[in-house]
């Protein structure tokens, strides 16, 4: 299923693109956004950035501008994006409560950048947002809602405060030249370019699994326990891997287990990432439950096999390979395309793409055990080839079947 995001360039005084405003869109030919809930629309934009389309594909080396209101500001959603790459636009109807002011002040100290969106230059509007001015980097002036005298006065006032000014809704060359002469720093509008639509494949975990993991993170901080719950949800594991890469963490080592990522992120950031999926609708996938059960079986049996074979240090990596081995079927995306989007060890990649290498050998064995109708005959034949007693292999097989049927 396709998903979409709108993107309109923001230019400096020399006409160079310095960023993009990112907008919710629900179709490839959408002219404007159509949605009933601002928080849900922003969450959809963030999900598309983090998972479905990717940060690099959307903004490259430019800055992204995203709309937020008081609900988004007070939630953990902002933490899901790298602060160095984004400016968060406070919408004109945001409720500026003491709680909101304190949260913006806190985020500003952490290095997050804010803009005031669709700003009208009248005195009433200036008074309403006055307490936010110390934490604002850019003010986006609505040219259609402000007269020339108000704009001139405002430019002088905010330049003194060190706030950059962006002229939005620049509709023609005359307006651009007038704003350029007046001293605006940035420009945006249909004169330059209407929002373009970028499409990507919708690849998201179920809301139910996200909720269960959020609840688990409130109960325990045990990495092993949380890691096991992740491996029960292959689609969440895939999205977690994409998040680590798309959010531009400085995590350059090969990934061999979910535990590595959980230790990197910590429970707070992990909860904020999972919270993304509480705002967006999920899709029921054809045969989804059966595919996930099969992935659970493969993951658990592969982990048991390498441990029994004398390589317990590879148990987590084997579990990860088994967990992801059906993600292409589940998401209806080629494994090659998936591998391009996530950072995995060479041995895991060889196993997933070619069934080669140490892990690939065991993945092939697991697949045979999964599909045969003569399980005891196959086990009797396979066990000696991997130096295991048939009784032990059968026990691991049945244990893994039970593991795949777990729903908690």
N, C-alpha and C positions, 0 to 999 in steps of 0.2 A: 504494500500500500504506500502511495506517495504522500509526502508531507512537504510543506512549503514555508518559506520565509521571505518577507519583503525586505529590500535593502535600498536605501537612498543615500547617495554620496554627500559628504560634507567637505567643503573646499576651503582652502585658505585664500588670502588676498591675491596670490599669484595664480590661482586657478588649479592648484594641486590638491588632489584628494588626500585628506588626512584621516578620514574615518567614514563610517557608515551608520546611519540610524537603522536599526533592525526592527522590523514590524511584523505583527501577526498577519498571516494570510492563510486562507483555507482552500485556495485553488490556484492553478498556474496562471489563470487569466484574471485574478482578483485585482480590481483597481484600488479598493480600499478595504480596511478591515471590517469584518462583520462578526461580532461576538457579544455575548451578554455579560461577561464577567472579566474585568480587567486583570485580576490576579491570575485567572486561568489562561488568559491570552499571553501574559508575560511568562508564565510557566511553560507554555507551549513553545515560545520563542527560545527560552533557555534550553529546553529539552532538545530542540532541533540543533542548537549550537553544540551542545555537549555530546549528543549521541547520533542523531539521524543524519546530519549533514556534515558537521565538523567545523571547528573554529577556523582552521586554515582555509577551508573552501569558502567560508563566508566572508571573512575580513582580511585574510592574509596577514600582512604586517601592519595593518591599519588599526585604528581604535574603533571599538563597537560602542554604540549608544543605545541604551535600552530603557524603556519606560517603566517607572515604578510608582506605586502609590503607598499609602500608609500601611496597607496590609502586607505588601512585599517587603517594605523597609523593616517592619517589626518581625517578619519571619526570618528563617535562615536561608532563604532562597539565594540571596546575594552571594553567600559564601561559596556557592557552587561554581562561580566564575572567577578566573584569575583577575585580581584587581588592577594589574598593570595594563590589561588589555581593554578595559571598559570604563565608560562614563555612564552613571545611572541618572536618568532624566526624571526629576520629580514632577509628576503631572500637575497641571494647574489647579485641579480640584482636590488635591491631597489635603487631608485633615492634619493641620500642623499643630498637634498636641504637644504638651511637654514631654510625653513619652517618645514621640517621633523625633523631636529636637535632640533629646539625649542620645537616641540611637544613632542619628546622623552624626552627631559630634563624636561618638565613639568610633564609628566606622571611618570617619575622616582622619582620626588619629592613627588608625591602622593603615591608612594610605588609600582608601577608597575615594573616588572622585565623583562629584555630583554636579548636575546642571539643573536649572529651573526651566521647565518646558513651557512653550506657548505663553511667554511672559508678557503681560500687558503693562504698559508704563504708567498707568494712572496711580495716583497717590494711595488709593485704597488697597490696590494689589501690592504695592511696595510695603505698606505697613503690615499686611498680612504675612508676608514672607521675610520680614526684616530680621527676625531672630535666626534665620538660616544663613544669612549672607556670609558670616565668617567661615562657613563650611562649603561654600559654593565656588566651583572653579569656572563655570560657564553659565551665562544666562542667554537663553534662546528667545530672542525678541520676536513676537508675532507682529509683523509689519502691518497686517490687515486690522489689528486691534489697537494700534498706536498711531498718533499723529506725529508730524515731523518735529514739532517743538518738544513734545514729550521725549522723543527718541534722542534729540540733541542733549537735553538735560540729563537723561539717563546715562548716556555714553560718558559724559564728564564725571558723573557721580561714581559709576562703577569702575571706571578706569582707575580712579583714586584708591579704590578698595582692592585693586589687583585682580579683578574678575574679568575674564575674557567675554566678549559679546559675539553672539552668533545671530545673524539675520536669517530668519526662516520665512518661508512662503515668498521667496524672491521669484516673481512671476515673469519678469521681463528684463531686458538689458538696461532700461532706464532705472529700474529699482536697484539693480546690482551696482551701477555706477554711483548712484546716490548713497547707498550704504557703504560702499568702498570709500567714498570721499568723507563720509561722516566718521569713519574710524572703526567700523566693525572688523573683527578678527577673522570670523568664519562666515560661510554662506551656505544656504541650503534652499532648494526650491525647484519647482517645475521648469524654471528657466534653464537650469543645468541638466537635470535628468529626473524623470518620474521614477518612482520606486520600481526596481526590477524584481522579478520573482525567481528565487532559487529553489529547486526541488531536490528532494532526497528520499531515500527509503525509510519508512517508519519502522524503527527497530527498538521496541520498548518492552520492559518486563511487566508482569501483571501487578496491579495495584495491591492485590491481596498479599503477594509475597513481600512487597515493599513494606506494607504495614506490619507484617509479622516480624520482619527484621528490625524495624524501628522499635517495636515493643521489646524485642530481645536485647537490643542495645541499651535499653533503660534498665533491664534486669541484671545484666552481667557485662563485664568488660573482659571476659575470658576470650582471648583470641582464638583458641582452638575451637571453642563452642560456636562462636560466631562464624568462623571459617567453615565449619561443617554445615551450618544452616545455609550459607551461600552456595555450597556445592550441591545442595538439594534443589537449587534454582539455576540451571545452566544459563538461562537468558539474563539473569541478574549478573552472573559471573562475567558474561560477555560485555555487558554494559559497564560494569565496574572497570574492566580492562580498558575500554574505550575512554572512560572518564579520566583515568590516570594519564592517558596520552593526550587527549584533546584539551584538557585544562592546563597543559604545559607545566606539569610538575618536573622538577629536575631529578627525574628518576630514570637513569640511563642503564641500569643493570638489567640483565635478562630476568624476566619474570618467570618463576618456576612454581609459584603457589599463590593462593589467595591470601595466605597469612602475611606475605610480604607487603601486599597492598594495604591490608588492614592496619598493619603497624605503621605504615607511612602516613595514612590519612588520620587515624585516630577516631574515636567514637563520635566526636562532635561533628566533624566534617562529613563523616560517613552518614550520619543521621540527616544532615542538610541535603546531601545528594539523594538519599532515598526519598526525602520529602518532596522532591520534584514530581514524583509519580502520583502523589496524592492529589495533585491539581489537574491532572490530565486524564482523559478517558482512555481506557485500555481496550484492546481488540481481542475477541475470542479467536484463537487460531485453530485451524482445522487439524484434528488429531494432536493438539498441543499437549494434553495430559499424557497420552501414550508415549509421545516422543520424549518428554521430560522424564518419565519413569524409566525409559530405556537408557537415557543419559545417566541417571542416578545409578542404575545397575552397572553400566560400564565403568563409571568413576570408581565405585567402591571395589569392584572386582579387580580392576587394574592396580589399585593401591595395595590390595591384599596380595596379588600375584608378585609384584616386585619386592614386597617385604619378605614373602616366603622364599623368594629366589635369592635372598641374601643382599638385597639392595634397599634397606628400609629408608635410607637417606633420599631415595627417589619417590617415596610414597606420595608426598604432596604433589609433586610434578605429574605423577601418573594419574592421580585423582583429577587434576586440572585437565589433562589431555582427554581423559574419558568423559569428563563433564562437558567439554566443548566439542566432542566428536560428532554430535548430531545438531550442533547449533545452525549449520547451514540448512538442514532440513526444516528445523523449527522456524527459522526466519525467512526461508525461501530466498536465500542469498547464497551465491557460490562461496565455498570455503576460501578460495583465492582472494575474493573481495574482502572477506572477514579478516584474513590474516594481514592484509594490507593496512587495516585500521587499528590493529592492536599489537603490542610489543610482547613477544613470547620468546622462549629459548629456542635455539636451533633444533634441539632434539624434539621438542613439542611440535614445532612446525613440520618437521619431517614425518612425525607420526600422523598428524592430522591431514596433511596433503598427500603423502605417498605411502603411508603405513610402513615406513622404513625406520631403521635404527632400533635401539633397544626398546623404547616405548612403542614404536610402531609394530614390533613383533607381538607384544602383549595385546595391543589394541586389536590386531587381526585375530588373535586367539579368542578374545572376548567376543568379538563379532560372530565367530563361528559358534561359540557356546550359546550365544543369544538366539540364533536362528535354527539350530538343529532340532529335529524331532526325536533323534536318538541320542539323548544327552549322555547316558551312561557309556555307550559305545565310544562316543567322541572323547569323553573324559579318560577312558581307559587307554585310548590311543595317544592323546595329547600329554597326559601327565608325565610319562617317562621322558618325553622329549624336552621337558623343562625341569627335569630332576625333582619331581614332586610325586608323592604317593597319590594314587587315584582317589582314595578316601578323603585326603586333605583338600584336593581340588574340588571334589563334589561338595564338601562342607563350605568352602569359600563361595562356591556357586550359589548354593541355597541361601547362605547368609546375605549375599548380595541381592538376590531376588527379594528377600524380606526388606532390605534397606530401600529398594526402589519403590516399595509400596507404602513407605512412611509418608504421612501427610503433616507431621508436626515439625 
